Amino acid sequence: MMVNRYKILTAALMLTAALTALSAPIDEARKLYRNGDYEAAVKQLQRIVKRSPRDGNANYYLGMSLRALGRTKDAQGPLTVAEDRGINAASEALAADAIDDYRLLAAERHLDTWEKYLEKRRKKVPESLEEMRSRLMQMKNMLDRVERIEIIDSIAVDSAEFFTAYHLSPAAGSILSSEMLSRIEMIENPGELGTAYLPQNHSELLWSAVDSNGKFQLYGADILDDGTMESMRMLDKQLAGGGNASYPFLMPDGVTLYFASDGEESIGGYDIFMTRRNDEGYYQPQNLGMPYNSPDNDFMLAIDEASGLGWFATDRNHIPGKVTVYVFAPSAMRVNADPNDRNLRSLAKLDNIALTRKKGVNYKAMLAERLPHDKVNSITAKSARFAIDMGNGKIYTAINDFKNAEARSTMVECLTAQSEVRNVVEELEQLRKRFAEGDEDTASDILDAEEELNMLRRKALALRNKAIRFETGKK
């Protein structure tokens, strides 16, 4: 009997020692994950999972570390194991990834698993689960009416200056940066500002700014003949849908307004909406649906009727520090894709723009033909368009707006420098693409191009400021 007790005690001690040995690496890996050292966490957790393939906690943190590194496909296996082991946070992560990938049936299964787990333990269903169910329903409805649009081009640009890729003709108006907007002294209590829109006739200015509750709202002001502004007003707080509203663009009809909001009707992040003015304000905004919108951020839709080009931006492609600007051919009538089209998911995601195009069309030539011919990369274009705040509430948008001859000449030099900036940016994009594909010989060329780009940007800024000083007489 004593021998049996001794054996049992020895076995218990060995088990305790084994569990202690296993818990130490798990605790260390969990700490690495929480500190954001995901690479180290993955290596540690892979070793643990190799020893204990069904360890729910190890698989969960391995999956979450892989997700944090952007390796969502690699994360699915470990998270599925964790879900099978009853870790409901894994179900939440898997559902979120399935929604982002438009795998809606899979997302529904993971949400059901999560909810059953909560019911079994008599726990309250959290708001996050209800919100995901709501997003899922919205996406299902949108997939039934995905608009067929024709993508002419797409380009990855710096997220802070994405609207500079929108080459609008004069008739389509001008998009102003928040920095430019901040120098208009007549905007009362500006707070934090977003982008602004100025129509060709300069009759009004639309912009976004943070209100007293910390939310971006849309504002507008009429511009008088002498260039001063009056009647600054919030357009309509309901446009934000309880969230933020920003990135306004007004069509030449003066009625149709596009903007972005992350409010209740968004399927995730900012979505693009359309509304129209009426005598009392604005009609209920309509979500444009897919493919314009996605579970990520989508914003700043602009349509240039004169050139037959449209633009919108999105971060759905998850490129660090970048957004993708899509150039498309607007259609007078909405045509939806067949809900049974086997390519419906790709048409909604825009992950293969070739599916949106017509056979035999030279889209590079189409873009070159449709782009406005008076854009600022021609130094002889005296009607070249831009938007410069002169510090007195007036905004110059063409060379001919300058009255001073030296100012006009300096502004032409500035436009030349800006054109050179765009050329170097394009060259740099190609060099970085080649480097990412394995051409390491481009490394020194990238450094040279970056140095040249910084120099040209400083030159363009100095020339712009010089032109303003010539025009205003300020030293």
C-alpha positions as CSV (number, residue, x, y, z in Angstrom):
1,M,0.0,0.0,0.0
2,M,2.9,2.4,0.9
3,V,4.5,1.6,-2.5
4,N,1.3,2.6,-4.4
5,R,1.0,5.8,-2.4
6,Y,4.6,6.6,-3.2
7,K,4.0,5.9,-6.9
8,I,0.9,8.1,-6.9
9,L,2.7,11.0,-5.1
10,T,5.7,10.7,-7.5
11,A,3.4,10.8,-10.5
12,A,1.6,13.8,-9.2
13,L,4.8,15.6,-8.6
14,M,6.0,14.8,-12.1
15,L,2.7,16.1,-13.6
16,T,3.0,19.3,-11.6
17,A,6.6,19.8,-12.7
18,A,5.6,19.2,-16.4
19,L,2.7,21.6,-16.2
20,T,4.9,24.2,-14.6
21,A,7.5,23.7,-17.3
22,L,4.8,24.2,-20.0
23,S,3.2,27.2,-18.4
24,A,6.5,29.2,-18.3
25,P,6.9,29.3,-22.1
26,I,3.2,30.2,-22.5
27,D,3.5,33.1,-20.1
28,E,6.6,34.3,-21.8
29,A,4.9,34.1,-25.2
30,R,1.8,35.8,-24.0
31,K,4.0,38.6,-22.6
32,L,5.8,38.9,-26.0
33,Y,2.4,39.2,-27.7
34,R,1.1,41.8,-25.4
35,N,4.3,43.8,-25.8
36,G,3.9,43.8,-29.6
37,D,6.9,41.6,-30.3
38,Y,4.9,39.4,-32.6
39,E,7.8,37.8,-34.5
40,A,9.4,36.5,-31.3
41,A,6.0,35.4,-30.0
42,V,5.3,33.4,-33.2
43,K,8.6,31.5,-32.8
44,Q,8.0,30.7,-29.2
45,L,4.4,29.7,-29.8
46,Q,5.3,27.5,-32.7
47,R,7.6,25.5,-30.5
48,I,4.9,25.1,-27.9
49,V,2.2,24.0,-30.5
50,K,4.7,21.5,-32.0
51,R,4.9,19.9,-28.5
52,S,1.2,20.3,-27.7
53,P,-0.8,20.6,-31.0
54,R,-4.2,20.8,-29.2
55,D,-3.2,23.5,-26.7
56,G,-6.0,26.1,-27.1
57,N,-4.2,29.0,-25.5
58,A,-1.0,28.5,-27.4
59,N,-2.9,28.2,-30.7
60,Y,-4.9,31.3,-29.9
61,Y,-1.9,33.5,-29.2
62,L,-0.1,32.0,-32.2
63,G,-3.1,32.9,-34.5
64,M,-3.4,36.4,-33.0
65,S,0.4,37.0,-33.4
66,L,0.2,35.9,-37.0
67,R,-2.8,38.2,-37.6
68,A,-0.9,41.1,-36.1
69,L,1.8,40.5,-38.7
70,G,-0.7,40.6,-41.5
71,R,-0.6,36.8,-42.0
72,T,-4.3,36.2,-41.7
73,K,-4.3,33.1,-43.9
74,D,-1.6,31.5,-41.8
75,A,-3.6,32.4,-38.6
76,Q,-6.7,30.5,-39.6
77,G,-5.3,27.1,-38.7
78,P,-4.2,27.9,-35.1
79,L,-7.3,30.0,-34.5
80,T,-9.6,27.2,-35.7
81,V,-7.9,24.8,-33.2
82,A,-8.4,27.4,-30.4
83,E,-12.1,27.7,-31.4
84,D,-12.5,24.0,-31.2
85,R,-11.0,24.1,-27.8
86,G,-13.7,26.5,-26.6
87,I,-11.8,29.9,-26.8
88,N,-14.6,32.2,-28.0
89,A,-12.1,35.1,-28.7
90,A,-10.8,32.9,-31.5
91,S,-14.4,32.7,-32.9
92,E,-14.5,36.5,-32.9
93,A,-11.2,36.8,-34.7
94,L,-12.1,34.2,-37.3
95,A,-15.5,35.9,-37.9
96,A,-13.8,39.3,-38.3
97,D,-11.3,37.9,-40.8
98,A,-14.0,36.1,-42.8
99,I,-16.0,39.4,-43.0
100,D,-13.0,41.2,-44.2
101,D,-12.5,38.5,-46.9
102,Y,-16.2,38.6,-47.9
103,R,-16.6,34.9,-46.8
104,L,-19.9,35.6,-45.3
105,L,-21.1,32.0,-44.7
106,A,-17.9,31.2,-42.8
107,A,-18.3,34.4,-40.8
108,E,-21.9,33.4,-39.8
109,R,-20.6,30.0,-38.7
110,H,-18.0,31.5,-36.4
111,L,-20.5,34.0,-34.9
112,D,-22.9,31.1,-34.3
113,T,-20.1,29.1,-32.5
114,W,-19.3,32.2,-30.4
115,E,-22.9,32.7,-29.4
116,K,-23.5,29.1,-28.6
117,Y,-20.5,29.2,-26.3
118,L,-21.9,32.2,-24.5
119,E,-25.4,30.6,-24.2
120,K,-23.9,27.4,-22.8
121,R,-22.2,29.4,-20.1
122,R,-25.2,31.7,-19.6
123,K,-23.1,34.8,-20.5
124,K,-24.5,38.0,-22.0
125,V,-24.1,38.5,-25.7
126,P,-21.7,41.4,-26.1
127,E,-22.4,44.4,-28.3
128,S,-19.4,43.5,-30.5
129,L,-21.1,40.3,-31.6
130,E,-24.4,42.1,-32.4
131,E,-22.5,44.7,-34.4
132,M,-20.7,42.0,-36.4
133,R,-24.1,40.4,-37.1
134,S,-25.4,43.7,-38.3
135,R,-22.4,44.3,-40.6
136,L,-22.8,40.8,-41.9
137,M,-26.4,41.4,-42.8
138,Q,-25.5,44.7,-44.5
139,M,-22.8,43.0,-46.6
140,K,-25.2,40.2,-47.6
141,N,-27.7,42.8,-48.9
142,M,-24.9,44.7,-50.7
143,L,-23.6,41.6,-52.4
144,D,-27.1,41.2,-54.0
145,R,-26.5,44.6,-55.8
146,V,-22.8,45.0,-56.5
147,E,-22.5,47.7,-59.2
148,R,-20.5,46.8,-62.3
149,I,-18.0,49.6,-62.7
150,E,-15.1,49.9,-65.2
151,I,-11.8,50.4,-63.5
152,I,-9.4,52.4,-65.7
153,D,-6.4,52.5,-63.3
154,S,-5.4,52.0,-59.7
155,I,-2.4,53.5,-57.9
156,A,-1.0,53.2,-54.3
157,V,-0.3,56.7,-52.9
158,D,0.7,58.1,-49.5
159,S,-2.4,58.2,-47.3
160,A,-1.7,61.8,-46.1
161,E,-1.8,63.2,-49.7
162,F,-4.0,60.8,-51.6
163,F,-6.3,63.4,-53.1
164,T,-3.3,64.8,-55.1
165,A,-3.8,61.8,-57.4
166,Y,-7.3,63.2,-58.4
167,H,-6.6,65.1,-61.6
168,L,-9.8,67.1,-61.9
169,S,-10.6,69.4,-64.8
170,P,-11.5,73.1,-63.9
171,A,-15.2,72.3,-64.3
172,A,-15.0,69.7,-61.5
173,G,-13.6,72.2,-58.9
174,S,-10.7,71.8,-56.5
175,I,-9.9,69.7,-53.5
176,L,-8.1,71.6,-50.8
177,S,-5.8,70.0,-48.1
178,S,-6.5,70.6,-44.4
179,E,-3.2,72.5,-44.2
180,M,-4.4,75.0,-46.9
181,L,-7.9,75.2,-45.3
182,S,-6.3,76.1,-41.9
183,R,-4.9,79.3,-43.3
184,I,-8.3,80.7,-44.2
185,E,-8.8,83.1,-41.3
186,M,-12.5,83.6,-41.8
187,I,-13.3,80.0,-40.8
188,E,-14.5,80.4,-37.2
189,N,-13.3,78.1,-34.4
190,P,-11.7,75.7,-37.0
191,G,-10.4,73.0,-34.6
192,E,-9.1,70.0,-36.4
193,L,-9.8,70.2,-40.1
194,G,-10.2,67.7,-42.9
195,T,-10.2,68.2,-46.6
196,A,-12.3,70.9,-48.4
197,Y,-14.0,71.2,-51.7
198,L,-14.2,74.4,-53.8
199,P,-16.5,74.4,-56.9
200,Q,-15.4,76.1,-60.1
201,N,-17.6,79.1,-59.7
202,H,-16.2,79.8,-56.1
203,S,-19.7,80.3,-54.8
204,E,-19.2,78.3,-51.7
205,L,-16.7,76.2,-49.7
206,L,-17.4,72.8,-48.1
207,W,-15.2,71.2,-45.6
208,S,-15.0,68.9,-42.5
209,A,-14.0,69.8,-39.0
210,V,-14.1,68.4,-35.5
211,D,-17.1,69.6,-33.5
212,S,-17.3,70.1,-29.7
213,N,-18.0,66.4,-29.2
214,G,-14.8,65.4,-31.0
215,K,-16.6,64.2,-34.2
216,F,-15.9,65.3,-37.7
217,Q,-18.9,67.1,-39.2
218,L,-19.5,68.7,-42.6
219,Y,-19.5,72.5,-42.8
220,G,-20.2,75.0,-45.5
221,A,-20.0,78.7,-46.2
222,D,-21.1,81.0,-49.0
223,I,-18.3,83.0,-50.8
224,L,-19.2,86.5,-51.9
225,D,-18.0,88.3,-55.0
226,D,-15.2,90.0,-53.1
227,G,-13.9,86.7,-52.0
228,T,-15.1,86.9,-48.4
229,M,-17.1,84.2,-46.7
230,E,-20.3,84.3,-44.8
231,S,-23.0,82.1,-43.4
232,M,-20.6,79.5,-42.0
233,R,-22.8,76.5,-41.0
234,M,-22.9,72.9,-40.2
235,L,-24.6,71.2,-43.2
236,D,-26.6,68.6,-41.3
237,K,-25.4,66.7,-38.3
238,Q,-27.6,63.7,-39.3
239,L,-25.3,63.2,-42.4
240,A,-22.7,61.7,-40.0
241,G,-25.1,59.0,-38.9
242,G,-23.9,59.2,-35.3
243,G,-20.2,58.9,-36.3
244,N,-17.8,61.1,-38.3
245,A,-18.5,62.7,-41.7
246,S,-15.7,64.0,-43.9
247,Y,-14.3,64.2,-47.5
248,P,-17.1,66.3,-49.2
249,F,-17.4,66.5,-53.0
250,L,-20.2,68.5,-54.7
251,M,-21.3,67.7,-58.2
252,P,-21.6,70.7,-60.7
253,D,-25.4,70.5,-60.3
254,G,-24.9,72.1,-56.9
255,V,-27.3,69.4,-55.5
256,T,-25.6,66.0,-55.4
257,L,-23.1,65.6,-52.5
258,Y,-20.7,62.7,-52.0
259,F,-19.0,62.3,-48.7
260,A,-17.7,59.6,-46.3
261,S,-19.0,58.6,-42.9
262,D,-18.2,55.8,-40.4
263,G,-21.7,56.1,-38.8
264,E,-24.4,53.5,-38.3
265,E,-25.0,52.6,-42.0
266,S,-21.3,51.9,-42.6
267,I,-20.1,48.3,-43.0
268,G,-16.8,49.1,-41.4
269,G,-14.6,52.2,-41.1
270,Y,-15.6,55.0,-43.5
271,D,-18.1,54.3,-46.3
272,I,-18.9,56.5,-49.2
273,F,-22.4,58.0,-49.2
274,M,-24.5,60.2,-51.5
275,T,-27.2,62.7,-50.7
276,R,-29.0,65.6,-52.4
277,R,-29.9,69.0,-51.2
278,N,-33.5,70.1,-50.9
279,D,-35.2,73.3,-49.7
280,E,-35.0,72.2,-46.1
281,G,-31.5,70.7,-46.0
282,Y,-30.5,67.2,-47.2
283,Y,-32.3,64.0,-48.0
284,Q,-31.4,60.8,-46.1
285,P,-27.9,59.7,-47.3
286,Q,-27.6,56.5,-49.3
287,N,-24.7,54.1,-48.9
288,L,-23.2,53.6,-52.4
289,G,-22.7,49.9,-51.6
290,M,-20.1,47.7,-53.3
291,P,-17.6,47.9,-54.9
292,Y,-17.1,51.5,-53.6
293,N,-17.4,50.4,-50.0
294,S,-15.7,47.6,-48.1
295,P,-15.2,46.5,-44.4
296,D,-12.2,48.9,-44.4
297,N,-12.0,52.7,-45.0
298,D,-13.3,54.1,-48.3
299,F,-13.5,57.8,-48.9
300,M,-13.4,60.9,-51.2
301,L,-15.4,59.9,-54.2
302,A,-15.1,62.6,-57.0
303,I,-16.6,62.5,-60.4
304,D,-15.4,64.7,-63.2
305,E,-18.1,64.9,-65.8
306,A,-16.0,66.9,-68.2
307,S,-13.3,64.2,-68.5
308,G,-15.5,61.2,-67.9
309,L,-13.3,60.1,-65.0
310,G,-14.2,59.2,-61.4
311,W,-11.9,58.6,-58.4
312,F,-12.3,57.1,-54.9
313,A,-9.7,56.0,-52.3
314,T,-9.6,53.0,-50.0
315,D,-7.2,51.3,-47.6
316,R,-8.8,47.8,-48.2
317,N,-5.5,46.5,-49.7
318,H,-3.7,47.0,-46.3
319,I,-0.6,48.6,-47.7
320,P,1.2,50.3,-44.7
321,G,1.1,54.1,-45.0
322,K,-0.7,53.9,-48.3
323,V,-4.2,54.0,-49.8
324,T,-5.3,52.8,-53.2
325,V,-6.9,55.3,-55.5
326,Y,-9.1,53.7,-58.2
327,V,-9.9,55.6,-61.4
328,F,-13.1,54.5,-63.0
329,A,-15.5,55.4,-65.8
330,P,-18.7,56.7,-64.3
331,S,-21.9,55.5,-65.9
332,A,-25.2,57.5,-66.3
333,M,-27.1,54.4,-65.2
334,R,-26.3,51.9,-62.5
335,V,-25.9,48.3,-63.7
336,N,-25.5,45.6,-61.1
337,A,-23.6,42.4,-61.4
338,D,-25.6,39.1,-61.6
339,P,-25.8,37.9,-57.9
340,N,-25.0,34.4,-59.3
341,D,-21.8,35.5,-61.1
342,R,-19.0,33.2,-59.9
343,N,-16.7,36.3,-59.8
344,L,-19.1,38.3,-57.7
345,R,-16.8,38.3,-54.6
346,S,-13.9,39.7,-56.7
347,L,-16.1,42.3,-58.4
348,A,-17.1,43.5,-54.9
349,K,-13.6,43.4,-53.5
350,L,-11.9,44.8,-56.6
351,D,-9.1,42.3,-56.0
352,N,-8.8,41.7,-59.8
353,I,-9.6,44.8,-61.8
354,A,-9.2,42.9,-65.0
355,L,-12.7,41.4,-64.3
356,T,-14.2,44.9,-64.5
357,R,-12.6,45.7,-67.9
358,K,-13.8,45.3,-71.5
359,K,-11.8,43.2,-73.9
360,G,-9.7,44.9,-76.4
361,V,-9.7,48.3,-74.7
362,N,-6.4,50.1,-74.2
363,Y,-7.0,51.6,-70.7
364,K,-3.6,53.4,-70.6
365,A,-4.5,55.2,-73.7
366,M,-8.0,55.9,-72.5
367,L,-6.7,57.5,-69.3
368,A,-4.2,59.6,-71.2
369,E,-6.9,60.8,-73.5
370,R,-9.4,61.6,-70.8
371,L,-7.1,63.4,-68.3
372,P,-7.5,67.2,-68.4
373,H,-5.0,68.7,-70.8
374,D,-4.6,71.8,-68.6
375,K,-3.2,69.9,-65.6
376,V,-0.3,71.4,-63.9
377,N,2.5,69.3,-65.4
378,S,2.6,71.7,-68.4
379,I,4.6,74.9,-67.6
380,T,2.9,76.7,-70.5
381,A,-0.6,76.1,-69.2
382,K,-1.6,79.6,-68.0
383,S,-4.9,78.2,-67.0
384,A,-3.3,75.5,-64.8
385,R,-5.4,74.7,-61.8
386,F,-4.4,74.5,-58.2
387,A,-5.7,76.0,-54.9
388,I,-3.6,78.5,-52.9
389,D,-4.9,80.4,-49.9
390,M,-3.6,84.0,-50.1
391,G,-4.1,84.7,-46.4
392,N,-7.1,87.0,-46.8
393,G,-9.9,84.5,-47.4
394,K,-9.2,84.5,-51.2
395,I,-8.2,81.3,-52.9
396,Y,-6.3,81.4,-56.2
397,T,-6.9,78.4,-58.5
398,A,-5.2,79.5,-61.7
399,I,-2.1,81.4,-63.0
400,N,-4.3,84.2,-64.3
401,D,-5.6,84.9,-60.8
402,F,-2.2,86.4,-60.0
403,K,-2.1,90.2,-60.8
404,N,1.7,90.6,-60.2
405,A,3.9,89.6,-63.1
406,E,6.7,88.3,-60.9
407,A,4.2,86.3,-58.9
408,R,2.9,84.7,-62.1
409,S,6.4,83.9,-63.4
410,T,7.3,82.4,-60.0
411,M,4.1,80.3,-59.9
412,V,5.0,78.8,-63.3
413,E,8.3,77.8,-61.8
414,C,6.5,76.3,-58.8
415,L,4.2,74.3,-61.1
416,T,7.3,73.0,-63.0
417,A,8.8,71.8,-59.7
418,Q,5.5,70.2,-58.8
419,S,5.5,68.4,-62.1
420,E,9.1,67.1,-61.4
421,V,7.9,66.0,-58.0
422,R,5.2,63.8,-59.5
423,N,7.7,62.4,-62.0
424,V,10.1,61.4,-59.3
425,V,7.3,60.0,-57.2
426,E,6.3,57.7,-60.1
427,E,9.9,56.7,-60.6
428,L,10.3,56.0,-56.9
429,E,7.2,53.8,-56.9
430,Q,8.6,51.7,-59.8
431,L,12.0,51.4,-58.0
432,R,10.3,50.3,-54.8
433,K,8.2,47.7,-56.6
434,R,11.4,46.3,-58.3
435,F,13.1,46.2,-54.9
436,A,10.1,44.3,-53.3
437,E,10.3,41.8,-56.2
438,G,13.9,41.0,-55.3
439,D,16.0,43.5,-57.4
440,E,18.3,44.7,-54.6
441,D,20.5,46.7,-57.0
442,T,17.8,49.4,-56.9
443,A,18.5,50.2,-53.2
444,S,21.0,53.0,-54.0
445,D,18.7,54.4,-56.7
446,I,15.9,54.5,-54.2
447,L,18.0,56.5,-51.8
448,D,19.0,59.0,-54.6
449,A,15.4,59.3,-55.7
450,E,14.2,60.0,-52.1
451,E,16.9,62.7,-51.7
452,E,15.9,64.3,-55.0
453,L,12.2,64.1,-54.0
454,N,12.8,65.9,-50.7
455,M,14.8,68.6,-52.5
456,L,12.2,69.2,-55.2
457,R,9.4,69.4,-52.5
458,R,11.3,72.0,-50.6
459,K,11.9,73.9,-53.9
460,A,8.2,73.8,-54.8
461,L,7.2,75.0,-51.4
462,A,9.7,77.8,-51.4
463,L,8.6,79.0,-54.9
464,R,4.9,78.9,-53.9
465,N,5.6,81.0,-50.8
466,K,7.7,83.4,-52.9
467,A,4.8,83.8,-55.4
468,I,2.5,84.6,-52.5
469,R,4.9,87.2,-51.2
470,F,5.2,88.9,-54.6
471,E,1.4,89.0,-55.0
472,T,0.6,90.2,-51.5
473,G,3.6,92.5,-51.1
474,K,4.5,90.8,-47.8
475,K,8.2,90.3,-47.2
